Amino acid sequence: MQNLLSAPEALLARLAALLGDYPLISAWYTSVVRFLFPVLALLILARSIRSLLNVPHTPEIWAYLTLPNGLSEPLTHWENILGRSSASDVVLGYPTVSRQHAALIRTEDGGWMLYDLGSKGGVTVNGAAIEGESHVSYGDVLGLGGVETVLLPVPPEERAQQRERRRQEERPVSPWVGLLFLTLFQILTVFQLLSSVGDEASPAIPTAFFCLIAVMWGYFLAMRSIRRVGFEMESIAFFLSTLSLAVTASSAPGSLFKQLAALLLGLVLFVVLGVFLRDLDRVKRIRWLMAGGAILLLGATLVLGQAKFGAVNWITFGGFSLQPSELAKICYIFAGAATLDRLFRKRNLGLFMALTAACLGCLALMSDFGTAAIFFVTFLVIAYLRSGDWATLTLISGGAVFAVAILLTFKPYILKRFATWGHAWEYASSGGYQQTRTMSAAASGGLVGVGAGEGWLHRVAAADTDLVFGMLCEEWGLIIGVLSVLCIVTLAVFAVRACRAGRSSFYTIAACAATSLLVFQTCLNVFGAVDLLPLTGVTFPFVSNGGSSMVASWGLLAFLKATDTRQNASFAIRLPSWKEEHSVLLNRPIQEEVDEDA
């Protein structure tokens, strides 16, 4: 560590000498860069946001199913419901076919499995009746209530055309220009923070930021070395993480290395989880383990947790603090979305409701009602995507309202936390202290801010966590504050649009759940800080100071990355081998039918 700090210490010594000789340099530098930062932020994010929102998300064709009328129905998903219902993926309008007759599901090795969904007419493969499930191959005749269909592969010529069309239509923008702008943004931030503290500057500031720059470039170069493209999500995450380090340096410089370490752990989790999601059979097998992990994390908090700001949601080991509820979010979404085949919808939905009730019960006992609200909204999203039953969800929501009413009856003191909502200025010296200071500081920052490290809001409790939006607006300006929120919204819009061409129901559900969680949590943080919503004590994803929140934000981003259907964009999809790729490009059949993105 001493060697690591030697270069920053030399830099600080030279900078201190320069500022001593020319005391006006700091003021002039701040005056210039606070106008330059919004420009750089716009340049950084414009390319990423435009690229994400312009993706057409062309559906991929994985196989064909011939119909009795002579037509062929393309299979554009990995899980396909075959039946008479209009909601089926392949509609067979024959009276002998059940509404949801069978499920045809793609396996990890590129093969297919056929499941009987309790149909009245039965399911056959090459004339032989199946019980439950059966492996099927290309060319097999699938009988559904006497209606015969044939499973056919995508012809090599069409596969090559599809691959080339997707490569041309969905080509991401080059990340290098945006990375250069982001690097310049980070370097200017270092000098701004150093100039704001003067002689008291710590070598931890340049060390942490230069480590971030090295990690960022190392990640992008490593991904490009294995032919990956599409780095818009990571660019947005690194931009927000840069703001997080700046906020930490301004409010709690002693926690810089902890926040940097959390960022690195989050990036590792992002990559590991993304690679893990390649094998959906493995995902399905461990869903109950993840469900148990969510309950275990919350239960351990109940037993070992310490109260902070009225909520028992922290576990401390020596000088290390952990907020398990943040990590429980990843486990919860994983378990909720991991029903891939939709074969036992009612049973699985019931078990998921039980998991949700257990999580919400733990959070209620912890008095962490902000996180409980986030879990409940995420539950509604997952439950709707898995069932599509608005009536059931309405009943569930009504039951939740009734449960909250009962809780308030037994714990009336909870209402005191919301007494100042909408009346913060009337309680400026008591319950509205944080909100009024946040709004005042945000207003003083204007469009471009007073400069990183130059604000005063960091002296208020929880300024770098619950009130971090106010710090952004004060020190960085309203433009960057709004852009930070827009980053989260952009990720959500991309995920929703990508789901239209989603490969698997797991990727679709998990991505929508993760984005709804991120958006709702951002709304609670931002609107709570300015008194538009009750102040619930939740963090701003990627931006707030806090290791658990940073790790969880990167972990949730992995679900979004997995749903990126662009060619070679998501590391959740194995790249084709040299043999596979060149066989496709040359229109030559390979020994086995293996899709290029299998």
Buried (B, 14 or more C-beta within 10 A) or exposed (E): EEEEBEEBBEBBEEBBEEBEEEEEBBEEBBEEBBEBBBEBBBBBBBBBBEBBEEBEBBBBBBBBBBBEEEEEBBBBBBBBBBBBBEEBBBBBEBEBBBEBBBBBBBEEEBBBBBBBBEBEBBBBBEEEEBEEBBEBEBEBBBBBBEBBBBBBBBEBEEBBBBBEEBEEBBBBBEBEEBBEBBBBBBBBBBBBBBBBBEEEBBBBBBBBBBBBBEBBEEBBEEBEEEEBBBBBBBBBBBBBBBBBBBBBBBBBBEBBBBBBBBBBBBBEBBBEBBBBBBEBEEBBEBBEEBBBBBBEBBBBBBEBBEEBBBBBBBBEEEEEBBBBBBBBBBBBBBBBBBBBBBBEBEEBBEBBBEBBBBBBBBBBBBBBBBBBBBBBBBBBBBBBBBBEBEEBBEEBEEEBEEBBEEEEEEEEEBEEBBEBBBEBEEBBEEBBBBBBBBBBBBEBBBBBBBBBBBBBBBEBEBBBBBBBBBBBBBBBBBBBBBBBBBBBBBBBBBBBBBBEBBBBBBBBBBBBBBBBBBBBBBBBBBBBBBBEBBBBBBBBBBBBBBBBBBBBBBBBBBBBBBBBBBBBBBBBBBBBEEEBBEBBBEEEEEEEBBBBBB
